[in-house]
Amino acid sequence: MSDTKSNVIKGPKLKVCGMKFQENILEIASLKPDYLGFIFYEKSPRNFEHEIPEISSEIKNTGVFVNASSHFILEKASRYNLQAIQLHGEETPQFCNDLKKELKKLNEPSEVEIIKVFSVNEKFDFDIVFPYEDEVDYFLFDTKGKNKGGNGIAFNWDILKEYPSKKPFFLSGGIGIEELESIKSLIAEFQKKGKEDLVYAIDVNSKFEIKPGLKDLQKLEIFKRLLQ
């Protein structure tokens, strides 16, 4: 009897980024996304300055930083018990390496994940990612735009069909319910090559907002259900 499960495309993990309001955090946490993102960047309309309410330990609180000092990142990681750090600036591979060592000291025996973001346009050169492969846990590909994230537009995902790295990545940039079929199509392309696990997670933000930082529970519930 053949194993029909072998042909099923496993859904990626879900990260909801740009959380800001306590009641809304609790609402969205009830959906059990894998990651919740909190932006620590003053220029962002989603800059987080409050306390994170108690949520399921299965959800990874993720701090998003843009060219922040390691001291600033470590302070936030300690204060908010962050399980993942997303670096959205021009951080170097050496910075990532040093930060990972400091985070390990701070959080032993647990390990804090580091996600390095790359802004993608038609001229993106994947050679830039290779120096980071041994220094971070995941890459995240977002749309290159005027803002450091939250631009609400997708880049051309066809670029990822030639993805040369073995590092799993988060897919981000203008993702809403309308992009579900395209997401599944991309995963299917990777599955043909036996690499579907490289599309590790989907990162959503502005297309699920009522206003900056306030997420639409109903839309996210639909998206999460259809993503799996």
C-alpha positions in Angstrom: 0.0 0.0 0.0 1.6 3.3 -1.0 2.2 6.1 1.5 0.0 8.9 0.3 1.4 11.2 3.0 4.7 11.4 1.1 3.1 13.5 -1.6 1.6 16.0 0.8 3.3 19.4 0.9 3.9 20.3 4.6 2.9 23.8 5.4 5.6 26.3 6.6 5.7 27.9 10.0 4.0 31.3 10.5 5.5 34.5 11.9 3.2 37.5 12.6 5.4 40.6 12.9 4.9 44.1 14.1 2.8 43.4 17.2 2.2 46.4 19.4 -1.0 46.3 21.5 -1.4 44.0 24.5 -5.0 42.8 23.9 -4.2 42.3 20.3 -1.1 40.3 21.2 -3.2 38.0 23.3 -5.8 37.6 20.5 -3.2 36.7 17.9 -1.4 34.4 20.3 -4.6 32.4 20.6 -4.0 31.3 17.0 -0.7 29.7 18.0 1.6 31.2 15.3 5.1 29.9 15.6 6.7 33.4 16.0 5.4 36.8 17.1 7.6 39.8 16.1 8.2 42.9 18.2 9.9 45.8 16.4 12.5 47.7 18.5 13.2 50.5 16.0 12.1 54.1 16.8 11.5 55.1 13.2 8.9 52.3 12.8 5.2 53.1 13.4 5.1 49.6 15.0 7.9 50.4 17.5 7.3 48.3 20.6 7.6 50.1 24.0 5.2 48.1 26.3 5.3 44.8 28.1 4.6 41.5 26.4 1.7 39.7 28.1 2.1 36.1 29.1 1.5 33.9 26.1 2.1 30.2 25.2 5.7 29.1 25.5 5.3 27.4 22.1 5.4 30.9 20.5 8.8 32.4 19.9 9.0 36.0 20.9 11.1 37.6 18.2 12.8 41.0 18.5 13.3 42.9 15.3 16.3 45.3 15.2 17.8 47.7 12.6 21.5 48.4 13.0 21.2 48.3 16.8 24.1 47.9 19.1 24.7 44.5 20.7 24.2 46.1 24.1 20.7 47.3 23.0 19.8 43.9 21.6 21.0 42.0 24.7 19.1 44.4 27.0 15.8 43.8 25.1 16.5 40.0 24.8 16.9 39.8 28.6 13.9 42.1 29.4 11.5 40.4 27.0 12.8 36.9 27.1 13.3 36.8 23.4 13.7 33.4 21.7 14.7 34.9 18.3 16.5 38.0 17.1 15.8 39.4 13.6 18.5 41.7 12.2 17.0 44.0 9.6 20.0 46.3 9.0 23.5 46.1 7.6 24.8 43.9 10.3 28.1 42.1 9.4 28.7 38.3 9.7 31.2 39.1 12.5 28.5 41.1 14.3 26.1 38.1 14.0 28.8 35.7 15.3 29.7 37.9 18.3 26.0 38.5 19.1 25.2 34.7 19.0 28.0 34.1 21.6 26.7 36.8 23.9 23.1 35.6 23.6 24.2 32.1 24.4 25.8 33.4 27.7 22.6 35.3 28.5 20.2 32.4 27.8 22.0 29.2 28.6 20.9 26.4 28.3 18.4 27.7 25.7 19.6 29.0 22.4 18.3 32.2 20.8 17.8 32.0 17.1 19.3 34.7 14.8 17.4 35.6 11.6 19.3 37.8 9.1 17.2 39.8 6.7 18.1 40.6 3.1 16.1 43.1 1.1 15.5 41.8 -2.4 14.9 43.5 -5.7 15.4 42.5 -9.3 19.2 43.0 -9.0 19.7 41.0 -5.9 22.9 38.9 -5.8 22.7 35.7 -3.6 26.5 35.8 -3.2 25.8 38.3 -0.3 24.2 35.5 1.8 27.1 33.0 1.9 29.3 34.8 4.5 26.3 34.6 6.9 25.6 30.9 6.5 27.6 29.7 9.5 26.7 32.7 11.7 22.9 32.7 11.7 20.1 30.2 12.0 17.8 31.5 9.2 17.7 34.0 6.4 14.6 36.2 5.8 14.0 37.7 2.3 11.9 40.9 2.3 11.1 43.4 -0.4 13.6 46.2 -0.9 11.6 49.4 -0.3 11.6 52.8 1.3 10.9 51.3 4.7 12.9 48.7 6.7 10.0 46.2 6.3 6.2 46.8 6.3 6.2 48.1 2.7 3.2 46.0 1.8 4.6 44.9 -1.6 6.0 41.5 -2.6 9.2 41.0 -4.6 9.5 38.7 -7.6 9.6 35.2 -6.0 10.9 33.7 -9.2 14.3 34.9 -8.0 14.1 32.3 -5.2 13.8 29.4 -7.7 17.6 29.7 -8.2 18.2 29.9 -4.4 21.8 28.5 -4.0 22.1 28.2 -0.2 21.2 25.3 2.1 20.1 27.7 4.8 16.3 27.6 5.5 14.6 31.0 5.1 11.5 33.1 6.0 9.6 34.5 3.1 8.3 38.1 3.7 7.2 41.2 1.9 3.6 42.1 1.1 2.1 38.7 1.9 -1.7 38.5 2.4 -4.4 35.9 1.8 -4.2 36.6 -1.9 -0.6 35.2 -2.0 -1.5 31.8 -0.6 -1.6 30.0 -3.9 1.7 31.6 -4.9 3.3 30.4 -1.6 2.1 26.9 -2.2 3.4 27.0 -5.8 6.8 28.2 -4.6 7.0 25.4 -2.0 6.0 22.9 -4.7 8.9 24.1 -6.8 11.3 23.5 -3.9 9.6 20.1 -3.3 10.5 19.0 -6.8 14.1 19.5 -5.9 13.7 17.8 -2.5 14.3 21.1 -0.8 10.8 22.1 0.5 12.1 22.4 4.0 14.2 25.5 2.9 10.9 27.5 2.8 10.9 27.4 6.6 8.4 30.1 7.5 6.1 32.8 6.1 6.3 36.3 7.7 3.3 38.5 7.6 2.7 42.0 8.7 1.0 45.0 7.0 -1.5 43.2 4.9 -3.2 41.9 8.0 -3.4 45.2 9.8 -6.4 47.4 10.8 -3.8 50.1 11.6 0.0 49.9 12.2 0.6 47.3 14.8 -3.0 46.2 15.2 -3.7 42.9 13.5 -7.0 41.5 12.1 -7.7 38.3 14.0 -10.2 36.9 11.5 -8.0 37.4 8.5 -5.0 35.8 10.2 -7.1 32.9 11.3 -8.2 32.2 7.7 -4.6 32.6 6.5 -3.1 30.2 9.0 -5.7 27.6 8.3 -5.2 27.7 4.6 -1.4 27.8 4.9 -1.3 24.3 6.4 
